[in-house]
Amino acid sequence: MSEAIAHLVRPSDPYLDALAKVAAMLEWPLPRERDEAVCAEAARVVDRLLAPIARGRGAVDIAIGEGLDLLSTGDRVLRLGYSGIGDYARERLGIAASTARKMARLARELRDRPFLRLAVQCGEMSVRKAEAVLPVARGDAEASWVARGRMDTVRGLKVAVKDPDPPDPEEDEEWGRLSIPLSAEERPDVDEGLALAGKALGGNVPKALRYGPLCEEFLSVHAAPDDGGGADLVLSAPAKDSMDPVKEMLEKESAQWAFLAQPAPVPAPAPSPDAENDPWLLDQELRRFSGMRNQWDGTFGHLALLFRSLDGWRFLGFASFEHYCCERLGMAERTVQQRVSLERKLYDLPLLRQAMHEGRVSYEKARLIARHASDTNVDSLIDRAGQVTCIELRRELEAKEEVQMCAQGKLDLVAPRRILALLSLAFRAARKDAGRWLPPGECLRRIAAHFVEVWKPILAEQNTLQKQVLARDRGFCQVPGCSRAAEHAHHVEYRSAGGADEEGNLISLCAVHHLRGVHMGYIRVSGKAPHGLRWQLGVRLGKAPLLEVLTAPSVNSR
């Protein structure tokens, strides 16, 4: 099998370059067309380009996952100045932290399954198929499951494994939106409750997740009405895929879509052997793979947008867009939908597309900017993105959005489904306790006030200099790119070297960066806190650091 790899299409081959050039000929938006036959032919043309592009992009993702897994071993990622591969991938590669962890986890699990790993690396099995058979492809059974995976569909493999919906610890929860009026009189109690919950959980916990403890504390004392209403939101499990019979029928009728052109397998590029034990070489290889990924990402987004706008899956015999993504592209629907959404915004914001093309804005920063940008502010957001880390940009944009909601007198909450279900139960409990109907804003105020009453005395602490420094830094670790909550106040100039106990010489750090990053010499910091600091990440003897950053005041601190 390994000998055949040399004859397969490579992600950097001229063949894929040619596909990108042809894809550029398909303009957006597509002309309106009512003839079903014309739409079907258009769907086949786009699919003929999209499928191999997805294979090439997926092959690079495999290589990135392998590299991230190697980087997560021992203290390698810390030696580059990052506390984990999630922060490293977001800031250095422009890949979401959750996506990076998922990539590395798959690579780690494949290391114990050599046949499956080789099939995935060669492009003979998609990641979705590999994930389906992971629970059973072990020992003597591995080879037979790999052979079956080459021939069967993802749906068929899940059924054969007898676990149609295997749990995915890295998969994001289902989220929803709740918008309620919140008056100026009600907001202070809510803000105090959320701040106190953040203090209890950690400053890096998103506000959307802080509503959970508020509701749980309230429900522990105030029971919701015992009429069954709303309880199903908390207790019910996600429904199984009701489209399975339809998928199975379409797979059989089309002989697994034999009429579609089958793209050639694309093997994953391999890192240099010298890089396996050297974090700095690994960083170079991962940056190279990230560049390859970006090379195909624009073409992939363009084609996926065209295919989605055509509802191309209907004309090619798939049960849904999710079915097409899973079986034909070997990708999760959510991944493709995110890229489609960004591509649509990029057509509205050409300056953002240009910044991405020039490398001034990473994929993750572009996603953040696209959510908040308009024709009037996109230029300033791009400039700001070039001055701060991705995690700081996200915090600034979220804070700005919250200020806008305050001015509008409303609360617009996007949260996991379980949090929204808890809020629903807690609102009903608040109305029962009051003996009358209360508006949602008043319910939330009472829930937050109860939390403050219970937890404020418990979390009360002496207002020491260290606590003042942590409050000044908003409870976040100040190492550039770190998403962790701060736990320690570090002396920029060590006390042993005469450093003073004053705010200008203290900076907030997480325990990992303080004890293992700074004090082991992988990170250096000098200057005056908080906005006159010079950071060096990835320090090593006799060579330049990986990264040097001069801190600037954040928007929230001005």
DOBAGU-548778 format. One record per residue (C-alpha): residue number from 0; x, z, y. Coordinates in pm, 1 decimal. Layout:
N
NUM	X	Z	Y
...
This chain:
558
0	0.0	0.0	0.0
1	278.8	85.6	243.4
2	430.1	-262.9	202.6
3	105.2	-416.5	329.7
4	126.4	-232.6	659.2
5	378.8	-481.0	793.4
6	121.5	-760.6	769.4
7	-159.3	-581.0	950.2
8	-256.2	-621.5	1314.4
9	-68.5	-385.0	1543.9
10	-231.8	-221.6	1848.7
11	20.3	-405.0	2070.1
12	-15.6	-747.3	1902.9
13	-86.7	-1058.8	2113.3
14	-407.1	-1089.3	1907.9
15	-554.8	-784.9	2078.7
16	-424.5	-906.0	2415.0
17	-614.9	-1227.2	2355.3
18	-930.2	-1029.2	2275.3
19	-897.5	-848.8	2608.0
20	-868.5	-1177.6	2795.9
21	-1178.0	-1317.4	2626.3
22	-1368.4	-993.9	2696.9
23	-1283.3	-1030.5	3066.7
24	-1479.6	-1358.2	3069.1
25	-1801.3	-1169.0	2993.5
26	-1926.2	-1057.2	3331.2
27	-2131.5	-753.9	3421.1
28	-2419.9	-731.3	3483.2
29	-2549.6	-967.3	3218.0
30	-2809.5	-1222.9	3328.0
31	-3167.4	-1137.0	3237.2
32	-3263.1	-1309.4	2912.4
33	-3595.3	-1294.3	2726.4
34	-3510.6	-1527.9	2437.0
35	-3446.7	-1306.7	2132.4
36	-3228.5	-1570.9	1967.5
37	-3000.4	-1588.1	2270.0
38	-2977.5	-1207.2	2283.4
39	-2891.6	-1194.2	1913.4
40	-2613.4	-1448.2	1957.6
41	-2479.9	-1256.8	2259.6
42	-2478.7	-933.9	2056.4
43	-2275.9	-1101.3	1781.6
44	-2025.4	-1237.1	2033.6
45	-1974.8	-895.9	2195.3
46	-1951.3	-726.0	1855.3
47	-1689.2	-978.6	1743.9
48	-1470.6	-850.6	2029.5
49	-1575.6	-485.7	2035.8
50	-1514.9	-401.9	1668.5
51	-1142.3	-493.7	1659.9
52	-1083.4	-337.8	2002.3
53	-1240.5	-14.9	1870.2
54	-1014.0	-35.0	1565.5
55	-707.1	-68.5	1785.2
56	-810.1	219.2	2008.6
57	-893.7	432.8	1705.1
58	-553.5	361.7	1548.6
59	-378.3	493.9	1858.8
60	-600.3	804.4	1848.5
61	-476.5	870.4	1494.4
62	-117.6	853.7	1616.5
63	-193.8	1084.5	1908.9
64	-355.6	1333.9	1669.9
65	-45.4	1331.7	1449.4
66	175.3	1393.7	1750.2
67	-44.8	1672.6	1885.9
68	-42.9	1841.0	1545.1
69	336.6	1833.7	1542.1
70	345.2	1964.2	1897.8
71	116.2	2256.0	1808.8
72	365.4	2386.5	1550.0
73	558.1	2695.7	1652.3
74	634.7	2724.3	2023.3
75	687.3	2350.9	2087.0
76	402.9	2304.0	2333.5
77	497.1	2628.8	2508.7
78	851.1	2499.6	2553.3
79	696.7	2218.3	2757.1
80	527.5	2478.3	2978.1
81	172.4	2468.7	2835.7
82	-10.2	2747.9	2655.4
83	-186.8	2512.0	2410.1
84	-233.2	2147.5	2315.6
85	-571.2	2139.2	2491.4
86	-415.1	2202.3	2833.1
87	-120.2	1976.0	2750.6
88	-342.1	1682.8	2647.1
89	-572.5	1715.3	2947.4
90	-292.3	1729.8	3203.2
91	-24.2	1506.2	3047.3
92	-230.7	1253.7	2850.4
93	-563.8	1254.3	3033.8
94	-752.4	1345.9	2715.3
95	-1021.5	1615.8	2707.0
96	-901.5	1945.2	2558.7
97	-1177.7	1954.4	2294.8
98	-1099.9	1595.6	2190.7
99	-729.5	1675.8	2159.9
100	-794.2	1980.9	1943.0
101	-1021.8	1775.7	1720.3
102	-756.9	1503.6	1683.4
103	-491.7	1759.6	1588.6
104	-722.9	1939.6	1344.8
105	-796.3	1616.5	1157.4
106	-424.6	1534.0	1138.7
107	-354.3	1883.5	1005.6
108	-619.9	1853.9	734.9
109	-499.3	1508.4	633.3
110	-147.0	1638.7	571.0
111	-276.3	1806.1	253.2
112	-440.8	1480.0	139.9
113	-166.3	1215.2	119.5
114	-383.9	930.5	-15.6
115	-656.8	986.8	240.6
116	-401.1	1021.5	517.5
117	-236.0	691.6	423.7
118	-573.0	512.7	409.9
119	-659.8	639.1	759.2
120	-317.0	556.3	901.3
121	-336.0	203.7	756.3
122	-678.3	149.5	910.3
123	-849.8	107.4	574.5
124	-1078.1	404.7	638.9
125	-1226.7	511.2	970.1
126	-1204.2	865.0	1102.0
127	-1579.1	907.7	1045.7
128	-1539.0	821.7	677.8
129	-1239.5	1052.7	643.6
130	-1434.4	1339.1	801.1
131	-1721.9	1276.1	559.1
132	-1507.1	1313.6	245.4
133	-1269.2	1586.7	366.9
134	-1458.7	1868.1	187.4
135	-1419.2	1703.1	-156.5
136	-1112.7	1475.8	-134.0
137	-872.7	1725.3	-287.2
138	-636.0	1731.1	-581.8
139	-716.9	1493.7	-867.3
140	-1043.1	1384.0	-699.9
141	-872.9	1261.3	-381.9
142	-779.5	912.9	-504.8
143	-1132.4	837.0	-630.1
144	-1289.2	946.1	-301.3
145	-1043.9	729.8	-108.5
146	-1134.3	431.5	-324.8
147	-1502.7	499.1	-267.3
148	-1446.7	545.9	105.3
149	-1306.1	195.4	135.2
150	-1629.5	48.1	-2.2
151	-1913.4	281.7	98.1
152	-2075.7	355.6	432.9
153	-2040.2	681.1	627.0
154	-2401.9	765.3	547.3
155	-2347.3	693.3	179.1
156	-2037.5	911.3	167.2
157	-2217.6	1202.8	332.7
158	-2498.9	1179.2	79.5
159	-2251.9	1159.8	-208.6
160	-2067.0	1464.0	-78.7
161	-2410.1	1635.9	-67.5
162	-2352.7	1756.0	284.5
163	-2528.4	1503.8	512.0
164	-2441.6	1700.4	825.9
165	-2113.5	1888.1	770.3
166	-2039.8	2146.4	1038.8
167	-1787.8	2042.4	1299.0
168	-1624.5	2340.6	1470.4
169	-1493.7	2123.1	1754.2
170	-1814.9	1930.5	1819.3
171	-1980.5	2016.7	2147.6
172	-2318.3	2187.4	2132.9
173	-2637.2	2014.7	2234.9
174	-2685.1	2078.6	2606.7
175	-2985.5	2064.1	2833.7
176	-3073.4	2101.6	3199.7
177	-3278.1	2365.2	3382.1
178	-3360.6	2344.6	3753.0
179	-3541.8	2632.3	3923.5
180	-3596.4	2740.8	4286.4
181	-3371.4	3031.1	4385.3
182	-3422.3	3183.2	4728.5
183	-3153.4	3327.7	4954.4
184	-3289.6	3678.4	4878.8
185	-3266.5	3629.1	4500.8
186	-2924.8	3461.8	4486.0
187	-2700.7	3764.5	4570.6
188	-2822.9	3959.9	4265.9
189	-2775.2	3656.2	4042.5
190	-2426.7	3588.5	4178.7
191	-2325.6	3953.1	4130.2
192	-2451.9	3950.8	3772.5
193	-2264.6	3628.8	3691.1
194	-1945.9	3761.5	3851.7
195	-1971.5	4081.5	3648.3
196	-2031.4	3881.4	3328.4
197	-1722.4	3676.2	3412.5
198	-1525.4	3996.1	3452.8
199	-1638.9	4112.1	3109.7
200	-1586.2	3779.0	2932.1
201	-1284.7	3643.0	3120.2
202	-1251.7	3442.6	3439.7
203	-1213.9	3111.1	3254.8
204	-1555.8	3135.2	3084.2
205	-1786.1	2870.5	3241.3
206	-2077.7	3004.3	3441.9
207	-2321.8	2827.8	3211.7
208	-2212.2	3056.9	2926.6
209	-2234.5	3375.7	3134.6
210	-2614.1	3359.0	3135.7
211	-2608.9	3444.1	2764.5
212	-2483.8	3805.3	2803.3
213	-2723.3	3859.1	3096.1
214	-3020.6	3760.5	2879.8
215	-2900.0	3945.7	2570.9
216	-2856.8	4270.0	2765.9
217	-3205.0	4234.8	2918.6
218	-3367.7	4151.1	2583.3
219	-3201.6	4451.8	2418.6
220	-3425.0	4672.3	2635.0
221	-3720.4	4449.6	2725.4
222	-3887.7	4275.1	2433.3
223	-4048.0	3935.3	2478.0
224	-4420.5	3896.3	2395.8
225	-4473.2	3884.8	2020.5
226	-4675.2	3563.3	2018.5
227	-4414.9	3334.0	1865.5
228	-4385.1	3118.8	2177.5
229	-4028.2	3021.8	2251.8
230	-3879.6	3199.2	1950.1
231	-3848.3	2870.0	1765.8
232	-3603.8	2754.4	2036.5
233	-3360.5	3021.6	1928.2
234	-3413.5	3032.1	1554.1
235	-3471.5	2672.8	1455.1
236	-3181.7	2472.6	1316.0
237	-3111.3	2116.4	1425.3
238	-3329.0	1874.2	1235.8
239	-3171.9	1654.2	971.2
240	-3139.7	1285.4	1050.1
241	-3488.2	1140.9	998.2
242	-3341.6	789.0	1020.8
243	-3153.8	818.8	690.0
244	-3411.3	618.5	486.3
245	-3410.1	342.5	747.3
246	-3029.9	337.8	754.0
247	-3012.9	314.1	376.3
248	-3264.2	28.2	369.6
249	-3077.6	-170.2	635.6
250	-2744.8	-116.0	461.6
251	-2884.7	-256.8	137.0
252	-3067.9	-548.2	297.8
253	-2758.9	-661.2	487.3
254	-2513.4	-583.1	205.3
255	-2341.6	-352.6	451.2
256	-2357.6	-617.0	725.9
257	-2163.1	-874.1	527.5
258	-2272.7	-1142.1	776.2
259	-2059.7	-981.4	1048.7
260	-1694.1	-1072.2	1083.8
261	-1483.2	-797.0	932.7
262	-1198.5	-700.5	1167.7
263	-853.1	-666.3	1018.8
264	-731.5	-311.9	955.8
265	-517.2	-176.3	1238.9
266	-252.1	77.2	1133.3
267	-167.1	372.4	1350.7
268	165.7	347.4	1533.3
269	420.0	599.6	1411.9
270	629.1	826.4	1634.1
271	1004.4	806.4	1623.6
272	1147.1	1013.9	1332.8
273	1375.7	1188.7	1581.9
274	1072.1	1316.7	1773.0
275	921.6	1526.8	1494.4
276	1122.2	1839.2	1578.1
277	1193.5	1777.4	1946.1
278	906.5	1865.2	2184.7
279	1053.9	1658.5	2470.5
280	1078.8	1346.5	2251.2
281	730.3	1419.6	2120.0
282	606.7	1428.5	2477.4
283	763.8	1087.8	2540.7
284	602.9	941.6	2229.4
285	262.3	1088.5	2310.6
286	282.6	951.6	2663.2
287	365.7	612.4	2515.4
288	65.5	631.2	2282.5
289	-150.8	743.3	2572.7
290	-43.0	433.4	2764.7
291	-141.4	217.4	2466.8
292	-476.4	394.5	2451.3
293	-538.0	332.3	2820.8
294	-442.2	-31.7	2774.0
295	-738.0	-84.8	2540.4
296	-972.6	168.2	2693.0
297	-1081.8	-47.5	2985.5
298	-1166.3	-341.6	2759.9
299	-1343.6	-111.6	2516.4
300	-1553.9	43.3	2793.6
301	-1650.6	-299.4	2931.6
302	-1756.7	-433.4	2590.0
303	-1937.9	-112.8	2492.4
304	-2135.5	-126.8	2819.1
305	-2233.0	-489.5	2750.9
306	-2335.2	-412.5	2393.8
307	-2534.1	-103.1	2494.5
308	-2718.2	-290.0	2770.9
309	-2809.8	-562.5	2520.5
310	-2937.3	-307.4	2267.2
311	-2710.6	-509.8	2043.9
312	-2753.4	-279.7	1748.4
313	-3113.4	-402.0	1706.7
314	-3005.6	-764.8	1665.6
315	-2729.5	-680.2	1416.9
316	-2946.4	-480.2	1179.3
317	-2855.6	-121.5	1261.6
318	-3105.7	162.1	1280.9
319	-2980.0	294.1	1616.4
320	-2687.2	283.6	1854.0
321	-2556.0	596.4	1681.3
322	-2572.2	410.2	1348.2
323	-2373.1	118.5	1492.6
324	-2106.9	344.4	1648.1
325	-2060.1	541.0	1329.4
326	-2054.7	255.1	1076.0
327	-1918.5	-40.2	1271.9
328	-1687.5	126.0	1525.1
329	-1597.4	436.7	1324.2
330	-1663.3	655.0	1629.3
331	-1907.5	924.2	1734.7
332	-2197.4	802.4	1949.0
333	-2125.4	1067.5	2213.3
334	-1769.8	935.7	2256.6
335	-1893.2	581.5	2312.3
336	-2177.2	691.1	2541.3
337	-1935.6	883.9	2761.6
338	-1717.6	576.7	2799.5
339	-2021.9	358.5	2871.2
340	-2139.3	599.5	3142.4
341	-1796.1	599.6	3306.8
342	-1775.1	219.9	3291.6
343	-2109.9	186.3	3468.4
344	-1986.9	417.0	3746.9
345	-1660.9	223.0	3775.6
346	-1854.3	-90.2	3863.0
347	-2018.9	103.3	4145.3
348	-1686.5	257.0	4252.0
349	-1418.4	-15.5	4241.3
350	-1168.6	209.4	4420.3
351	-1183.2	450.7	4127.6
352	-1126.2	167.7	3879.0
353	-825.6	52.9	4080.7
354	-683.8	408.0	4085.8
355	-718.1	428.4	3707.5
356	-555.0	88.4	3661.8
357	-261.7	192.7	3881.2
358	-219.7	519.9	3692.7
359	-298.4	738.2	3994.1
360	-600.0	891.8	3817.4
361	-616.4	981.8	3448.5
362	-920.2	921.6	3230.7
363	-1026.2	1287.7	3250.9
364	-988.1	1300.1	3628.6
365	-1185.1	975.0	3657.2
366	-1470.0	1128.6	3457.5
367	-1478.7	1426.5	3693.9
368	-1466.2	1212.0	4006.3
369	-1735.1	974.0	3875.7
370	-1983.8	1260.9	3846.7
371	-1944.6	1364.0	4210.2
372	-1829.9	1051.5	4392.8
373	-2013.3	813.5	4623.4
374	-1898.8	522.2	4836.0
375	-1829.6	760.8	5123.1
376	-1615.1	1023.0	4947.8
377	-1450.9	845.2	4653.1
378	-1130.9	773.0	4847.4
379	-1083.2	1138.0	4946.6
380	-1154.3	1255.8	4591.5
381	-893.1	1017.4	4453.0
382	-639.8	1148.1	4704.6
383	-723.7	1507.1	4613.4
384	-694.6	1427.3	4241.5
385	-336.9	1316.4	4303.7
386	-250.1	1651.7	4460.4
387	-389.9	1894.7	4202.1
388	-410.3	1937.4	3827.5
389	-712.7	1824.6	3631.9
390	-835.6	2178.8	3568.1
391	-806.0	2266.7	3939.0
392	-991.4	1950.5	4037.2
393	-1274.1	2044.3	3801.4
394	-1298.8	2394.5	3946.5
395	-1303.8	2260.9	4302.0
396	-1577.9	2007.7	4227.9
397	-1788.9	2267.1	4045.6
398	-1754.0	2510.0	4337.2
399	-1854.4	2237.6	4583.3
400	-2158.0	2151.2	4371.7
401	-2260.3	2516.2	4365.8
402	-2239.2	2540.0	4744.7
403	-2465.6	2236.1	4772.8
404	-2720.3	2394.1	4537.3
405	-2717.3	2715.3	4743.1
406	-2793.2	2514.9	5056.3
407	-3082.2	2342.7	4876.9
408	-3227.2	2674.5	4757.8
409	-3218.8	2591.3	4388.8
410	-3029.8	2658.5	4069.4
411	-2941.0	2350.1	3866.4
412	-2808.5	2473.9	3533.3
413	-2660.7	2253.3	3261.0
414	-2604.3	2475.0	2958.0
415	-2608.0	2478.6	2576.4
416	-2952.6	2470.5	2418.6
417	-2912.6	2825.9	2285.6
418	-2848.7	2958.3	2638.5
419	-3159.5	2784.2	2772.4
420	-3359.6	2929.0	2482.8
421	-3233.1	3279.5	2565.9
422	-3332.9	3228.5	2929.4
423	-3681.0	3123.0	2818.8
424	-3721.1	3439.9	2609.5
425	-3577.7	3663.1	2883.2
426	-3814.8	3512.8	3144.1
427	-4111.2	3590.8	2919.7
428	-3980.0	3945.1	2865.4
429	-3942.7	3994.4	3243.4
430	-4302.0	3882.5	3301.2
431	-4425.9	4110.8	3026.3
432	-4236.3	4404.9	3178.2
433	-4381.9	4329.6	3523.0
434	-4732.4	4296.0	3382.5
435	-4786.7	3972.2	3576.6
436	-4657.7	3621.1	3611.6
437	-4329.6	3593.7	3803.0
438	-4161.5	3278.0	3932.9
439	-3843.3	3179.7	3743.4
440	-3616.2	3278.2	4033.9
441	-3756.8	3632.0	4040.2
442	-3725.5	3656.8	3661.9
443	-3359.4	3559.9	3682.3
444	-3299.6	3807.4	3965.1
445	-3445.2	4093.7	3757.7
446	-3239.0	3992.9	3453.8
447	-2917.7	3986.0	3661.1
448	-3000.4	4313.5	3839.5
449	-3049.6	4487.1	3503.8
450	-2710.4	4360.1	3385.0
451	-2542.4	4487.6	3702.1
452	-2709.8	4827.5	3666.6
453	-2583.2	4868.7	3310.3
454	-2237.1	4711.4	3329.5
455	-2110.7	4779.5	3680.8
456	-2021.2	5145.5	3607.7
457	-1864.2	5046.1	3274.2
458	-1643.7	4774.6	3424.6
459	-1553.0	4973.3	3736.5
460	-1175.4	4993.7	3777.6
461	-932.4	5141.6	4023.0
462	-857.0	4886.8	4295.1
463	-485.0	4859.7	4223.4
464	-247.4	4602.6	4372.2
465	-256.0	4410.0	4042.3
466	-637.2	4393.5	4054.6
467	-621.2	4269.6	4413.4
468	-382.2	3992.7	4310.5
469	-604.5	3887.9	4017.5
470	-905.3	3880.1	4253.0
471	-710.0	3673.6	4508.6
472	-629.9	3418.1	4236.7
473	-995.3	3412.9	4120.7
474	-901.7	3553.5	3780.3
475	-722.5	3233.9	3669.7
476	-369.0	3187.9	3543.1
477	-182.2	3010.7	3822.5
478	59.2	2809.3	3607.7
479	-23.8	2445.4	3692.5
480	-264.0	2302.7	3435.6
481	-347.0	2632.4	3262.9
482	-715.7	2693.9	3187.0
483	-677.0	3052.9	3063.6
484	-793.8	3368.9	3234.6
485	-525.9	3571.5	3411.1
486	-434.3	3906.2	3255.7
487	-106.9	4003.8	3422.8
488	38.2	4006.8	3774.3
489	393.1	3871.2	3754.6
490	670.7	3949.3	4003.7
491	801.3	3613.3	4129.9
492	1129.1	3780.2	4218.8
493	1188.5	4030.7	3941.4
494	1183.0	4397.0	4035.3
495	1518.4	4432.2	3858.6
496	1653.5	4181.0	4112.9
497	1504.0	4368.9	4407.4
498	1159.9	4203.5	4417.1
499	900.8	4396.9	4613.0
500	559.9	4525.8	4499.8
501	360.4	4319.0	4745.8
502	102.3	4041.4	4718.9
503	342.1	3771.4	4836.3
504	568.7	3846.1	4538.3
505	292.5	3868.8	4277.0
506	115.0	3585.9	4097.2
507	-155.4	3595.6	3828.2
508	-58.6	3473.1	3482.1
509	-216.7	3468.5	3137.2
510	-40.0	3676.4	2872.2
511	101.1	3370.4	2693.1
512	259.9	3221.7	3002.1
513	383.0	3558.3	3126.4
514	535.7	3705.0	2812.1
515	638.7	3390.3	2626.3
516	661.7	3127.8	2900.2
517	826.8	3288.8	3200.9
518	1018.3	3565.4	3027.2
519	1153.2	3330.6	2758.5
520	1275.0	3089.0	3025.4
521	1046.0	2791.9	2954.9
522	886.4	2828.8	3300.2
523	1042.1	2916.0	3633.3
524	863.2	3008.6	3953.3
525	1003.7	3077.2	4297.6
526	878.5	3105.3	4653.1
527	598.4	3305.5	4808.7
528	256.6	3356.5	4650.1
529	-0.1	3221.8	4643.3
530	48.4	2883.5	4816.7
531	421.7	2855.6	4866.8
532	535.1	2850.0	4506.9
533	760.7	2604.3	4327.9
534	693.6	2575.0	3954.7
535	924.4	2427.5	3692.1
536	764.1	2361.1	3352.8
537	955.8	2269.5	3038.2
538	1288.2	2417.5	3149.1
539	1583.8	2351.7	2919.8
540	1954.5	2410.6	2950.3
541	2156.6	2137.9	3116.1
542	1863.5	1901.1	3178.0
543	1590.6	1850.3	3433.2
544	1260.1	2031.8	3367.7
545	966.8	1837.2	3229.5
546	763.3	1887.3	3546.6
547	808.5	2031.4	3896.4
548	505.6	2129.9	4102.2
549	473.5	2262.4	4455.7
550	148.2	2452.5	4493.7
551	-87.2	2370.7	4777.7
552	-394.3	2561.4	4897.7
553	-702.0	2482.7	4691.4
554	-1020.6	2366.8	4858.2
555	-1188.4	2693.9	4756.5
556	-924.0	2906.0	4927.5
557	-924.4	2727.0	5264.1
